[in-house]
Amino acid sequence: MEERDMHYAGVLNTRKRSVAQIGVTVEPVSDAPDDVADAELCQAFFERDSIEDELYDLLDAIGKGYSVAEILWDMSEGQWMPERLEWRLPQWFDFDRTSGRQLMLRDEAGGWEELAPYKFVCHTSAAKSGLPIRGGLARIAAWGWLFKSYTVKDWVRFAEAYGMPIRIGKFEPGASEKDLQALWTAVANVVPDMAAIIPASMEIEFEGETSVQGRSEIYKDLVGYIDYQLSSFVLGQTRPADAGARRA
C-alpha cells in the first residue's frame, strides 16, 4: 500500500518522522554514581547519528501493527555494547497461536521459535483495541486504499479516452467474419492512428461526447474524499494541503 499510494505513504511518513526526530533524554534513577554512569551510557547510544533512522524503522509498527529490529552487538574488545539496530522483514515473524501476543521467529525448518533474549527490539502499535496483529493502521486503511485504486484506474481510463468520439461501425447483414474483423480493427484504431481503411460497403460514424465534465468530476471527488479520510485517520487531523480539497 505504501508503495502504490503516494498520499497514504505521505501521511504515514509524516507521522513516523514526527516521532523519530524527537530527541531522547535518559535520566538517572538516582544520584548514585552507578546510576549516573548507566544513564550516560544509554544517552550515548541515543545520540548516535543513525538513531533517527532506527527509530523510524521501528515506527513501521504504526502501519503494520508490529516492527522488529535486531540488536547487533559490538564485542570487538570483549565488551557487549549495542552497535546498531537492524530492521528485519515482518515476514520473518508471527504471533503465537495461543495468546496471539508473543512474537515468534521463523526457523530454517519453516517452524517457529521464541525470540532469543537480548537479541531483538520489538515495537507494537495499536490503532484500536484487540490483538496486535489486527492493530496496524494499514488494516483499517485498506478499504479506502482498495476503493481508491479502482477509482483511479477508472479515472485513468476515462482520461485516456477523454475527447475521443464514440466510433460506430456499420456493416451489411451479409458481411463475412473477415469483413467484421476489418471493420472492428478500423473502428478501434481510427482515432489514435487518425487513419483507417474499410470496405466500401461499410460505414463508420462519429458520435460526439456530451456531459463529460460532470462525469470526470465524480472520480476527482471520490479520490479527494478518500484522501481526506486517510489523512484524518492516520494523522488524527487533515493536513493544511487538504483544506482546499474538493469534498464529495
ChimeraX commands (.cxc) that place a marker at each C-alpha (Angstrom):
marker #1 position 0.00,0.00,0.00 radius 0.5
marker #1 position 2.80,2.43,0.86 radius 0.5
marker #1 position 4.46,1.72,-2.49 radius 0.5
marker #1 position 1.27,2.19,-4.51 radius 0.5
marker #1 position -0.46,5.14,-2.86 radius 0.5
marker #1 position 1.54,8.35,-2.58 radius 0.5
marker #1 position -0.97,10.02,-0.27 radius 0.5
marker #1 position -1.10,7.13,2.20 radius 0.5
marker #1 position 2.70,6.88,2.17 radius 0.5
marker #1 position 2.96,10.64,2.68 radius 0.5
marker #1 position 0.70,10.94,5.71 radius 0.5
marker #1 position 2.16,7.79,7.27 radius 0.5
marker #1 position 5.68,9.11,6.71 radius 0.5
marker #1 position 4.69,12.43,8.32 radius 0.5
marker #1 position 3.52,10.65,11.45 radius 0.5
marker #1 position 6.62,8.44,11.65 radius 0.5
marker #1 position 9.08,11.28,11.03 radius 0.5
marker #1 position 7.36,13.48,13.59 radius 0.5
marker #1 position 8.09,10.91,16.30 radius 0.5
marker #1 position 11.50,9.70,15.08 radius 0.5
marker #1 position 13.04,13.19,15.12 radius 0.5
marker #1 position 12.15,13.83,18.77 radius 0.5
marker #1 position 15.29,13.77,20.88 radius 0.5
marker #1 position 15.64,11.08,23.55 radius 0.5
marker #1 position 16.80,12.06,27.03 radius 0.5
marker #1 position 17.87,9.44,29.58 radius 0.5
marker #1 position 17.77,10.50,33.22 radius 0.5
marker #1 position 19.41,8.53,36.04 radius 0.5
marker #1 position 17.06,6.90,38.52 radius 0.5
marker #1 position 19.11,8.39,41.36 radius 0.5
marker #1 position 22.26,10.41,42.01 radius 0.5
marker #1 position 24.24,7.29,42.77 radius 0.5
marker #1 position 27.43,7.09,40.65 radius 0.5
marker #1 position 26.44,3.75,39.10 radius 0.5
marker #1 position 23.01,5.05,38.11 radius 0.5
marker #1 position 24.51,8.20,36.61 radius 0.5
marker #1 position 27.06,6.14,34.66 radius 0.5
marker #1 position 24.30,3.84,33.35 radius 0.5
marker #1 position 22.25,6.83,32.20 radius 0.5
marker #1 position 25.24,8.37,30.44 radius 0.5
marker #1 position 25.96,5.08,28.69 radius 0.5
marker #1 position 22.37,4.85,27.44 radius 0.5
marker #1 position 22.35,8.52,26.45 radius 0.5
marker #1 position 25.45,7.99,24.31 radius 0.5
marker #1 position 23.62,5.24,22.40 radius 0.5
marker #1 position 20.70,7.55,21.64 radius 0.5
marker #1 position 23.00,10.31,20.42 radius 0.5
marker #1 position 24.39,8.28,17.51 radius 0.5
marker #1 position 23.80,9.66,14.01 radius 0.5
marker #1 position 21.80,6.61,12.93 radius 0.5
marker #1 position 19.34,6.58,15.84 radius 0.5
marker #1 position 16.68,8.58,13.98 radius 0.5
marker #1 position 16.65,6.09,11.10 radius 0.5
marker #1 position 16.49,3.18,13.55 radius 0.5
marker #1 position 13.54,4.72,15.39 radius 0.5
marker #1 position 11.87,5.39,12.03 radius 0.5
marker #1 position 12.20,1.70,11.17 radius 0.5
marker #1 position 10.68,0.66,14.49 radius 0.5
marker #1 position 7.78,3.02,13.83 radius 0.5
marker #1 position 6.89,0.80,10.88 radius 0.5
marker #1 position 4.65,-0.76,13.51 radius 0.5
marker #1 position 2.24,2.16,13.09 radius 0.5
marker #1 position 1.12,0.78,9.76 radius 0.5
marker #1 position 1.70,-2.94,10.20 radius 0.5
marker #1 position 0.96,-3.36,13.90 radius 0.5
marker #1 position 4.46,-4.51,14.85 radius 0.5
marker #1 position 8.08,-3.93,13.89 radius 0.5
marker #1 position 11.23,-5.80,14.89 radius 0.5
marker #1 position 14.86,-4.67,14.84 radius 0.5
marker #1 position 17.79,-6.94,15.60 radius 0.5
marker #1 position 20.41,-5.70,18.05 radius 0.5
marker #1 position 23.88,-6.05,16.54 radius 0.5
marker #1 position 26.40,-6.19,19.36 radius 0.5
marker #1 position 29.97,-4.90,19.34 radius 0.5
marker #1 position 32.20,-7.50,21.03 radius 0.5
marker #1 position 35.48,-6.44,19.44 radius 0.5
marker #1 position 37.27,-5.90,22.76 radius 0.5
marker #1 position 35.43,-8.41,24.89 radius 0.5
marker #1 position 32.67,-5.98,25.86 radius 0.5
marker #1 position 28.99,-6.26,24.95 radius 0.5
marker #1 position 27.85,-2.93,23.54 radius 0.5
marker #1 position 24.90,-2.42,21.15 radius 0.5
marker #1 position 26.39,-1.19,17.89 radius 0.5
marker #1 position 23.20,-0.58,15.91 radius 0.5
marker #1 position 19.62,-1.73,15.36 radius 0.5
marker #1 position 18.96,-3.53,12.07 radius 0.5
marker #1 position 15.35,-3.61,10.85 radius 0.5
marker #1 position 14.11,-7.06,9.88 radius 0.5
marker #1 position 11.36,-8.06,7.49 radius 0.5
marker #1 position 7.97,-8.60,9.14 radius 0.5
marker #1 position 7.64,-11.87,7.20 radius 0.5
marker #1 position 10.28,-13.38,9.47 radius 0.5
marker #1 position 7.97,-13.06,12.46 radius 0.5
marker #1 position 4.48,-14.01,13.54 radius 0.5
marker #1 position 2.47,-14.07,16.74 radius 0.5
marker #1 position 1.99,-17.32,18.61 radius 0.5
marker #1 position -1.26,-19.22,18.07 radius 0.5
marker #1 position -2.06,-19.49,21.79 radius 0.5
marker #1 position -2.18,-15.92,23.08 radius 0.5
marker #1 position -1.73,-14.05,19.80 radius 0.5
marker #1 position 0.57,-11.60,21.59 radius 0.5
marker #1 position 4.04,-13.18,21.69 radius 0.5
marker #1 position 6.20,-12.65,18.62 radius 0.5
marker #1 position 7.89,-15.75,17.24 radius 0.5
marker #1 position 10.78,-16.09,14.77 radius 0.5
marker #1 position 10.58,-18.32,11.70 radius 0.5
marker #1 position 13.29,-21.01,11.79 radius 0.5
marker #1 position 15.08,-22.74,8.91 radius 0.5
marker #1 position 12.69,-25.71,9.03 radius 0.5
marker #1 position 9.67,-23.47,8.46 radius 0.5
marker #1 position 8.53,-23.64,12.08 radius 0.5
marker #1 position 8.54,-21.01,14.79 radius 0.5
marker #1 position 10.80,-20.41,17.77 radius 0.5
marker #1 position 10.87,-17.89,20.60 radius 0.5
marker #1 position 12.98,-14.77,20.16 radius 0.5
marker #1 position 16.45,-15.01,21.67 radius 0.5
marker #1 position 16.88,-12.78,24.75 radius 0.5
marker #1 position 18.79,-9.50,24.30 radius 0.5
marker #1 position 18.70,-10.02,20.54 radius 0.5
marker #1 position 15.68,-8.07,19.30 radius 0.5
marker #1 position 13.79,-4.85,19.94 radius 0.5
marker #1 position 10.06,-5.27,19.29 radius 0.5
marker #1 position 7.60,-2.42,18.96 radius 0.5
marker #1 position 3.84,-2.83,18.69 radius 0.5
marker #1 position 1.37,-0.06,17.89 radius 0.5
marker #1 position -2.39,-0.38,18.18 radius 0.5
marker #1 position -4.80,1.79,16.21 radius 0.5
marker #1 position -7.63,0.00,18.01 radius 0.5
marker #1 position -8.09,-2.44,20.88 radius 0.5
marker #1 position -7.51,-6.12,20.24 radius 0.5
marker #1 position -4.71,-8.42,19.14 radius 0.5
marker #1 position -1.51,-6.73,17.92 radius 0.5
marker #1 position -1.73,-8.39,14.50 radius 0.5
marker #1 position -5.02,-6.51,13.94 radius 0.5
marker #1 position -3.85,-3.19,15.37 radius 0.5
marker #1 position -1.99,-1.63,12.44 radius 0.5
marker #1 position -3.33,1.39,10.59 radius 0.5
marker #1 position -2.99,-0.42,7.28 radius 0.5
marker #1 position -5.68,-2.93,8.21 radius 0.5
marker #1 position -8.26,-0.16,8.57 radius 0.5
marker #1 position -6.93,1.99,5.73 radius 0.5
marker #1 position -7.01,-0.97,3.32 radius 0.5
marker #1 position -10.67,-0.42,2.45 radius 0.5
marker #1 position -10.11,3.18,1.43 radius 0.5
marker #1 position -6.98,2.18,-0.48 radius 0.5
marker #1 position -8.91,-0.55,-2.33 radius 0.5
marker #1 position -11.76,1.71,-3.42 radius 0.5
marker #1 position -9.35,4.49,-4.36 radius 0.5
marker #1 position -7.32,2.08,-6.52 radius 0.5
marker #1 position -10.40,1.14,-8.53 radius 0.5
marker #1 position -11.43,4.79,-8.80 radius 0.5
marker #1 position -8.01,5.91,-10.04 radius 0.5
marker #1 position -7.97,3.06,-12.55 radius 0.5
marker #1 position -11.35,4.16,-13.92 radius 0.5
marker #1 position -10.20,7.79,-13.90 radius 0.5
marker #1 position -7.10,6.94,-15.95 radius 0.5
marker #1 position -9.21,5.02,-18.46 radius 0.5
marker #1 position -11.57,8.00,-18.69 radius 0.5
marker #1 position -8.67,10.43,-19.16 radius 0.5
marker #1 position -7.20,8.22,-21.87 radius 0.5
marker #1 position -10.44,8.30,-23.83 radius 0.5
marker #1 position -11.32,11.91,-22.98 radius 0.5
marker #1 position -12.22,13.94,-26.05 radius 0.5
marker #1 position -12.34,10.93,-28.32 radius 0.5
marker #1 position -15.64,10.49,-30.16 radius 0.5
marker #1 position -17.61,7.28,-29.97 radius 0.5
marker #1 position -16.96,5.30,-33.15 radius 0.5
marker #1 position -19.82,3.25,-34.55 radius 0.5
marker #1 position -19.11,0.87,-37.41 radius 0.5
marker #1 position -21.96,-0.27,-39.66 radius 0.5
marker #1 position -21.94,-3.38,-41.80 radius 0.5
marker #1 position -24.30,-5.11,-44.19 radius 0.5
marker #1 position -26.26,-8.16,-42.95 radius 0.5
marker #1 position -24.28,-10.49,-45.19 radius 0.5
marker #1 position -20.81,-9.33,-44.08 radius 0.5
marker #1 position -18.27,-12.10,-43.52 radius 0.5
marker #1 position -16.22,-12.65,-40.35 radius 0.5
marker #1 position -13.19,-11.28,-42.18 radius 0.5
marker #1 position -15.08,-8.09,-43.04 radius 0.5
marker #1 position -16.31,-7.73,-39.46 radius 0.5
marker #1 position -12.78,-8.10,-38.13 radius 0.5
marker #1 position -11.52,-5.50,-40.59 radius 0.5
marker #1 position -14.27,-3.09,-39.52 radius 0.5
marker #1 position -13.55,-3.66,-35.84 radius 0.5
marker #1 position -9.84,-3.03,-36.36 radius 0.5
marker #1 position -10.62,0.17,-38.23 radius 0.5
marker #1 position -13.03,1.40,-35.55 radius 0.5
marker #1 position -10.54,0.64,-32.77 radius 0.5
marker #1 position -7.59,2.33,-34.47 radius 0.5
marker #1 position -9.13,5.20,-36.40 radius 0.5
marker #1 position -8.76,7.80,-33.61 radius 0.5
marker #1 position -5.21,7.15,-32.33 radius 0.5
marker #1 position -3.91,6.42,-35.83 radius 0.5
marker #1 position -6.05,9.15,-37.45 radius 0.5
marker #1 position -6.44,6.86,-40.46 radius 0.5
marker #1 position -8.22,3.64,-41.43 radius 0.5
marker #1 position -9.40,1.68,-44.43 radius 0.5
marker #1 position -12.66,-0.26,-44.65 radius 0.5
marker #1 position -14.65,-1.87,-47.45 radius 0.5
marker #1 position -16.85,0.50,-49.47 radius 0.5
marker #1 position -19.97,-1.28,-48.26 radius 0.5
marker #1 position -19.19,-0.40,-44.62 radius 0.5
marker #1 position -19.51,2.86,-42.75 radius 0.5
marker #1 position -18.09,4.48,-39.60 radius 0.5
marker #1 position -19.96,7.20,-37.72 radius 0.5
marker #1 position -18.53,9.51,-35.03 radius 0.5
marker #1 position -20.78,10.44,-32.12 radius 0.5
marker #1 position -19.67,13.47,-30.09 radius 0.5
marker #1 position -19.20,13.19,-26.32 radius 0.5
marker #1 position -21.60,15.15,-24.10 radius 0.5
marker #1 position -21.55,15.94,-20.39 radius 0.5
marker #1 position -18.00,14.63,-19.95 radius 0.5
marker #1 position -17.13,17.35,-17.44 radius 0.5
marker #1 position -19.68,16.17,-14.90 radius 0.5
marker #1 position -18.63,12.56,-15.27 radius 0.5
marker #1 position -14.95,13.37,-14.78 radius 0.5
marker #1 position -15.61,15.29,-11.56 radius 0.5
marker #1 position -17.01,12.23,-9.80 radius 0.5
marker #1 position -13.61,10.47,-9.98 radius 0.5
marker #1 position -11.79,13.52,-8.63 radius 0.5
marker #1 position -14.33,13.98,-5.83 radius 0.5
marker #1 position -14.15,10.35,-4.73 radius 0.5
marker #1 position -10.33,10.28,-4.71 radius 0.5
marker #1 position -10.27,13.57,-2.78 radius 0.5
marker #1 position -12.78,12.26,-0.25 radius 0.5
marker #1 position -10.79,9.07,0.37 radius 0.5
marker #1 position -7.54,11.05,0.74 radius 0.5
marker #1 position -9.31,13.32,3.23 radius 0.5
marker #1 position -10.45,10.32,5.27 radius 0.5
marker #1 position -6.96,8.76,5.19 radius 0.5
marker #1 position -5.42,12.00,6.45 radius 0.5
marker #1 position -7.94,12.20,9.28 radius 0.5
marker #1 position -7.31,8.58,10.24 radius 0.5
marker #1 position -3.52,8.42,10.03 radius 0.5
marker #1 position -2.68,11.90,11.36 radius 0.5
marker #1 position -5.68,12.48,13.59 radius 0.5
marker #1 position -6.39,15.64,11.60 radius 0.5
marker #1 position -6.29,16.80,8.00 radius 0.5
marker #1 position -3.18,18.44,6.64 radius 0.5
marker #1 position -3.22,22.09,5.54 radius 0.5
marker #1 position -2.81,20.85,1.97 radius 0.5
marker #1 position -6.17,19.10,2.29 radius 0.5
marker #1 position -8.01,22.25,3.36 radius 0.5
marker #1 position -8.85,23.26,-0.18 radius 0.5
marker #1 position -9.53,19.78,-1.49 radius 0.5
marker #1 position -12.89,19.06,-3.01 radius 0.5
marker #1 position -15.32,17.07,-0.89 radius 0.5
marker #1 position -17.76,14.53,-2.24 radius 0.5
marker link #1:1,2 radius 0.2
marker link #1:2,3 radius 0.2
marker link #1:3,4 radius 0.2
marker link #1:4,5 radius 0.2
marker link #1:5,6 radius 0.2
marker link #1:6,7 radius 0.2
marker link #1:7,8 radius 0.2
marker link #1:8,9 radius 0.2
marker link #1:9,10 radius 0.2
marker link #1:10,11 radius 0.2
marker link #1:11,12 radius 0.2
marker link #1:12,13 radius 0.2
marker link #1:13,14 radius 0.2
marker link #1:14,15 radius 0.2
marker link #1:15,16 radius 0.2
marker link #1:16,17 radius 0.2
marker link #1:17,18 radius 0.2
marker link #1:18,19 radius 0.2
marker link #1:19,20 radius 0.2
marker link #1:20,21 radius 0.2
marker link #1:21,22 radius 0.2
marker link #1:22,23 radius 0.2
marker link #1:23,24 radius 0.2
marker link #1:24,25 radius 0.2
marker link #1:25,26 radius 0.2
marker link #1:26,27 radius 0.2
marker link #1:27,28 radius 0.2
marker link #1:28,29 radius 0.2
marker link #1:29,30 radius 0.2
marker link #1:30,31 radius 0.2
marker link #1:31,32 radius 0.2
marker link #1:32,33 radius 0.2
marker link #1:33,34 radius 0.2
marker link #1:34,35 radius 0.2
marker link #1:35,36 radius 0.2
marker link #1:36,37 radius 0.2
marker link #1:37,38 radius 0.2
marker link #1:38,39 radius 0.2
marker link #1:39,40 radius 0.2
marker link #1:40,41 radius 0.2
marker link #1:41,42 radius 0.2
marker link #1:42,43 radius 0.2
marker link #1:43,44 radius 0.2
marker link #1:44,45 radius 0.2
marker link #1:45,46 radius 0.2
marker link #1:46,47 radius 0.2
marker link #1:47,48 radius 0.2
marker link #1:48,49 radius 0.2
marker link #1:49,50 radius 0.2
marker link #1:50,51 radius 0.2
marker link #1:51,52 radius 0.2
marker link #1:52,53 radius 0.2
marker link #1:53,54 radius 0.2
marker link #1:54,55 radius 0.2
marker link #1:55,56 radius 0.2
marker link #1:56,57 radius 0.2
marker link #1:57,58 radius 0.2
marker link #1:58,59 radius 0.2
marker link #1:59,60 radius 0.2
marker link #1:60,61 radius 0.2
marker link #1:61,62 radius 0.2
marker link #1:62,63 radius 0.2
marker link #1:63,64 radius 0.2
marker link #1:64,65 radius 0.2
marker link #1:65,66 radius 0.2
marker link #1:66,67 radius 0.2
marker link #1:67,68 radius 0.2
marker link #1:68,69 radius 0.2
marker link #1:69,70 radius 0.2
marker link #1:70,71 radius 0.2
marker link #1:71,72 radius 0.2
marker link #1:72,73 radius 0.2
marker link #1:73,74 radius 0.2
marker link #1:74,75 radius 0.2
marker link #1:75,76 radius 0.2
marker link #1:76,77 radius 0.2
marker link #1:77,78 radius 0.2
marker link #1:78,79 radius 0.2
marker link #1:79,80 radius 0.2
marker link #1:80,81 radius 0.2
marker link #1:81,82 radius 0.2
marker link #1:82,83 radius 0.2
marker link #1:83,84 radius 0.2
marker link #1:84,85 radius 0.2
marker link #1:85,86 radius 0.2
marker link #1:86,87 radius 0.2
marker link #1:87,88 radius 0.2
marker link #1:88,89 radius 0.2
marker link #1:89,90 radius 0.2
marker link #1:90,91 radius 0.2
marker link #1:91,92 radius 0.2
marker link #1:92,93 radius 0.2
marker link #1:93,94 radius 0.2
marker link #1:94,95 radius 0.2
marker link #1:95,96 radius 0.2
marker link #1:96,97 radius 0.2
marker link #1:97,98 radius 0.2
marker link #1:98,99 radius 0.2
marker link #1:99,100 radius 0.2
marker link #1:100,101 radius 0.2
marker link #1:101,102 radius 0.2
marker link #1:102,103 radius 0.2
marker link #1:103,104 radius 0.2
marker link #1:104,105 radius 0.2
marker link #1:105,106 radius 0.2
marker link #1:106,107 radius 0.2
marker link #1:107,108 radius 0.2
marker link #1:108,109 radius 0.2
marker link #1:109,110 radius 0.2
marker link #1:110,111 radius 0.2
marker link #1:111,112 radius 0.2
marker link #1:112,113 radius 0.2
marker link #1:113,114 radius 0.2
marker link #1:114,115 radius 0.2
marker link #1:115,116 radius 0.2
marker link #1:116,117 radius 0.2
marker link #1:117,118 radius 0.2
marker link #1:118,119 radius 0.2
marker link #1:119,120 radius 0.2
marker link #1:120,121 radius 0.2
marker link #1:121,122 radius 0.2
marker link #1:122,123 radius 0.2
marker link #1:123,124 radius 0.2
marker link #1:124,125 radius 0.2
marker link #1:125,126 radius 0.2
marker link #1:126,127 radius 0.2
marker link #1:127,128 radius 0.2
marker link #1:128,129 radius 0.2
marker link #1:129,130 radius 0.2
marker link #1:130,131 radius 0.2
marker link #1:131,132 radius 0.2
marker link #1:132,133 radius 0.2
marker link #1:133,134 radius 0.2
marker link #1:134,135 radius 0.2
marker link #1:135,136 radius 0.2
marker link #1:136,137 radius 0.2
marker link #1:137,138 radius 0.2
marker link #1:138,139 radius 0.2
marker link #1:139,140 radius 0.2
marker link #1:140,141 radius 0.2
marker link #1:141,142 radius 0.2
marker link #1:142,143 radius 0.2
marker link #1:143,144 radius 0.2
marker link #1:144,145 radius 0.2
marker link #1:145,146 radius 0.2
marker link #1:146,147 radius 0.2
marker link #1:147,148 radius 0.2
marker link #1:148,149 radius 0.2
marker link #1:149,150 radius 0.2
marker link #1:150,151 radius 0.2
marker link #1:151,152 radius 0.2
marker link #1:152,153 radius 0.2
marker link #1:153,154 radius 0.2
marker link #1:154,155 radius 0.2
marker link #1:155,156 radius 0.2
marker link #1:156,157 radius 0.2
marker link #1:157,158 radius 0.2
marker link #1:158,159 radius 0.2
marker link #1:159,160 radius 0.2
marker link #1:160,161 radius 0.2
marker link #1:161,162 radius 0.2
marker link #1:162,163 radius 0.2
marker link #1:163,164 radius 0.2
marker link #1:164,165 radius 0.2
marker link #1:165,166 radius 0.2
marker link #1:166,167 radius 0.2
marker link #1:167,168 radius 0.2
marker link #1:168,169 radius 0.2
marker link #1:169,170 radius 0.2
marker link #1:170,171 radius 0.2
marker link #1:171,172 radius 0.2
marker link #1:172,173 radius 0.2
marker link #1:173,174 radius 0.2
marker link #1:174,175 radius 0.2
marker link #1:175,176 radius 0.2
marker link #1:176,177 radius 0.2
marker link #1:177,178 radius 0.2
marker link #1:178,179 radius 0.2
marker link #1:179,180 radius 0.2
marker link #1:180,181 radius 0.2
marker link #1:181,182 radius 0.2
marker link #1:182,183 radius 0.2
marker link #1:183,184 radius 0.2
marker link #1:184,185 radius 0.2
marker link #1:185,186 radius 0.2
marker link #1:186,187 radius 0.2
marker link #1:187,188 radius 0.2
marker link #1:188,189 radius 0.2
marker link #1:189,190 radius 0.2
marker link #1:190,191 radius 0.2
marker link #1:191,192 radius 0.2
marker link #1:192,193 radius 0.2
marker link #1:193,194 radius 0.2
marker link #1:194,195 radius 0.2
marker link #1:195,196 radius 0.2
marker link #1:196,197 radius 0.2
marker link #1:197,198 radius 0.2
marker link #1:198,199 radius 0.2
marker link #1:199,200 radius 0.2
marker link #1:200,201 radius 0.2
marker link #1:201,202 radius 0.2
marker link #1:202,203 radius 0.2
marker link #1:203,204 radius 0.2
marker link #1:204,205 radius 0.2
marker link #1:205,206 radius 0.2
marker link #1:206,207 radius 0.2
marker link #1:207,208 radius 0.2
marker link #1:208,209 radius 0.2
marker link #1:209,210 radius 0.2
marker link #1:210,211 radius 0.2
marker link #1:211,212 radius 0.2
marker link #1:212,213 radius 0.2
marker link #1:213,214 radius 0.2
marker link #1:214,215 radius 0.2
marker link #1:215,216 radius 0.2
marker link #1:216,217 radius 0.2
marker link #1:217,218 radius 0.2
marker link #1:218,219 radius 0.2
marker link #1:219,220 radius 0.2
marker link #1:220,221 radius 0.2
marker link #1:221,222 radius 0.2
marker link #1:222,223 radius 0.2
marker link #1:223,224 radius 0.2
marker link #1:224,225 radius 0.2
marker link #1:225,226 radius 0.2
marker link #1:226,227 radius 0.2
marker link #1:227,228 radius 0.2
marker link #1:228,229 radius 0.2
marker link #1:229,230 radius 0.2
marker link #1:230,231 radius 0.2
marker link #1:231,232 radius 0.2
marker link #1:232,233 radius 0.2
marker link #1:233,234 radius 0.2
marker link #1:234,235 radius 0.2
marker link #1:235,236 radius 0.2
marker link #1:236,237 radius 0.2
marker link #1:237,238 radius 0.2
marker link #1:238,239 radius 0.2
marker link #1:239,240 radius 0.2
marker link #1:240,241 radius 0.2
marker link #1:241,242 radius 0.2
marker link #1:242,243 radius 0.2
marker link #1:243,244 radius 0.2
marker link #1:244,245 radius 0.2
marker link #1:245,246 radius 0.2
marker link #1:246,247 radius 0.2
marker link #1:247,248 radius 0.2
view
